[in-house]
Amino acid sequence: MSHPQRRHLLKAAAFLPLVAFTSYGRADEKYPSKPITLIVPQPAGGDADVVCRSIQARMQEVLGQAVVIDNRGGAGGNIGTALGAKAPADGYTVTFVNQGTMAFNPTLYPSPGYRVDAFAPVTWLTSIDLVIVAHPSVPASNLREFLALARKEPGKFTYGTAGNGSANHLAGEMLKSMAKVDITHVPYKGGGPAIVAALGGEIATVVAFPLAAIPHIKSGKLKALAVTGKSRSKALPDVPTVAESGVPGYEFSSWMGLVVPKGTPEPVIQKLHAAASAALKQPEVAERLSAGMTEPVGAGPREFADLIAREGQRWPGMIRGFGMKVD
């Protein structure tokens, strides 16, 4: 090969990254050019679904494209989350995540079907205290009375959750450990099915995400025994905390967020975050979530990445200490 030919090839090679970058930038500017799928790894009717449908309309307005919710419940959220991890890193598949899928399942399940580092954080959506509810037939008006019943008859009473590895599963196991009671865990494929089971008297209690539970508390179809947070909720001011109910030191809060596959272009991530953040700032959305003990956060990718990292370090040892198992 002659020197002029070699120089020509070197110049062409040097130019290629610039061409790729320019095309890449133009592609980002056109995003989104088609509908976006939002995978929710829980069935319809639970809090995850309620949160996503609350922000769906505003996100569509900001992005100029449809946001299609795809409920993929099962295996404690592993099925839908694994599906999201395998999607192309182009911003057209967003996955809803929470403590269960990001911090608990990698310890609870030998092979959840995905890796936490397969995702890039987009938005920390909400922070949530849970509520422990009971079927009206349970002869207890608060958690203190229910725990007394459970101690008298170990193993008789049940508590339902959104599934193995869910935030409410861990909240329930923490309660059992700290209160020294034997209550049987009954996992469902999501928070919605667990609430339905409690309404039908299939289970005695549910450690519930509040958005789905509060309407039934207000109607009298379920009764609230306690809230899991540090302090009482404005949405249920007469309901004591678990700590007030004879379990000093108990405190549990959960969180929700959005992620995309790792490698998704940063400008695309920022557009998705801007849309989600704008949705959470809508007065009607913020009011609806707050009424369900769900506080809008709207923090960006960096803050959400820090939260996921902290939670990933915090919970594995506690899960092993509680002796939690996949039922």
C-alpha positions, 0 to 999 in steps of 0.5 A, a space after each residue: 500500500 502506498 503512502 498516499 493510500 495509507 494517509 487516505 485510510 487513516 483520514 477516513 478512519 479518523 472521520 468515522 467516529 465523528 460521522 457516528 456521533 453526528 448521526 447518533 446526536 440526530 437520532 437522539 433529537 428525533 426521539 421518541 419517534 414511536 410509542 414507548 412501552 412501560 413494563 410494570 412487573 406487577 398486575 393491574 390494580 396494585 400501587 405500581 400500576 396506579 402510580 404508572 397510570 397516574 403519570 402516563 398521560 402527562 408523560 405522553 404530552 411531554 414526549 409527544 408519543 404514546 406510553 403503553 403500560 404492559 403489566 407483566 406480574 409474577 415471580 416477585 416482579 422478576 418476570 417483567 424486570 427480566 423482560 425489561 433488562 433484555 430490551 434494546 437500549 434505545 429508550 423505547 422500553 422503560 421498566 418500573 422498579 422498586 425495592 423488591 426488584 432492585 434490592 431484595 430479589 437478587 438475594 432472595 432468588 438464586 437466579 432472578 433472571 436479570 442483573 441490577 447493573 443491567 439497567 440505567 436509572 431514570 427517575 426516583 418516582 416516589 417514597 411510600 409508607 405501607 399500611 397493615 390492613 385486616 378483613 373485618 372478621 379479624 377480632 382486632 381493632 389495631 395491630 397491638 390487639 392483632 399481635 396478641 391474638 397471633 401470639 396466642 395461636 402461632 401460625 393461625 393467622 395469615 398475611 398477604 403480600 404482592 409476592 416473594 421479595 416484594 417490599 411488603 414481604 420484607 416489611 412483614 418479615 421484619 414485623 414477625 422478627 421484631 414482634 416475635 410472632 408466627 404469622 403465615 406469609 401468603 404471596 400473590 402475583 401483585 398487590 392488587 390480587 392480595 387486596 382482593 384476597 383480603 376483601 374476600 376473607 381468603 387471608 386475614 391481613 395484608 401488608 399493603 401499598 396504600 394507594 390500593 388499600 385506602 379506598 377499601 379502608 375508607 369504605 369499611 371493607 378493610 380495617 387499618 391496623 397500623 402504618 409502617 413509617 416513622 410517623 403517622 400518615 396525614 392520609 390516615 391520622 388515626 392509625 398508629 405506627 407499628 412502633 406505637 403498637 408495641 414494636 419499638 424501633 420498627 420503621 419501614 418505607 418503600 420506593 418506586 422508580 423507572 429504569 432503562 437498559 444500560 447503554 441507553 443514550 444519555 439524552 434519551 434518559 434525560 428526556 424520559 426523566 424530564 417527562 416523568 418529573 413533569 408528570 409528578 409535578 402536576 397538582 392532581 397527580 401529586 394530590 392523588 399520590 399524597 392521599 395514598 401515603 405516596 410522596 412524589 420525589 422526582 429525583 434524577 438519574 444520579 440521585 436514583 443511582 445512589 439510592 439503588 446502590 445504598 439499598 443494595 448494600 443495606 438489605 442483603 444482610 438483613 434479609 439473611 438475618 430475618 431468615 426470609 425464604 421464597 415461599 
